[in-house]
């Protein structure tokens, strides 16, 4: 990992969490208080963003969102714009997560529009890419990831407004993880691909690994070259587990 890229560990709570979960956030803030080595972010469900942002104000834990609509406003019942997420206190928005791509049929072009919306609202876009098990077994992983990057990255990205998260779909929530060599190779490929697409800005953009990251494997995975942190799912729901992951940077 480059010394110029401060690591970040982001917790994606997905469709989990109620107001009672604020106790876990409090414990996470306490655990992160003395950690200046990495940034920490929690992306709870939308119902908790405003309350969590108020609780986390002034702490070492930032609050992010899990998705947004690409329009500023309008007749989009049930949707929430990036500007609304910012107004609620979010600092970043996850876009293009494999569950959105699969469950809601989101194409690369829509992911790109959502990333642009995050930038428009002054927020960081956390752009997710990843291949399925069948695609990897067929030797198509780099082709799939390369295509997703080509279609999902806005024209204007910077190290400040964009994070890229690589999550092999087959490793999300399954307990399976690629080998360390596979992770290193893919992150190196992603860095090179972004550099080919957008120039040397790629050298400053943080690349995160996601997919069954746990306290037991975090040190090895997060120590890999070109892995600048993690996008953590299930293990981010409990403060003890999440702190065991971001604590490897302390």
Secondary structure, DSSP 8 states (H G I E B T S, - for coil): --TTS--EEEEE--S---GGGHHHHHHHHHHHTT--SSEEEEE--HHHHHHHHHHHTTSSEEEEBS--BSSSSSS-TT--BHHHHHHHT-SEEEES-HHHHHHS---HHHHHHHHHHHHHTT-EEEEEE---HHHHHTT-HHHHHHHHHHHHS-SS--TTTEEEEEE-GGGTTTS----HHHHHHHHHHHHHHHHHHHGGGGGTSEEEEESS--TTTHHHHHTSTT--EEEESGGGSSHHHHHHHHGGG-
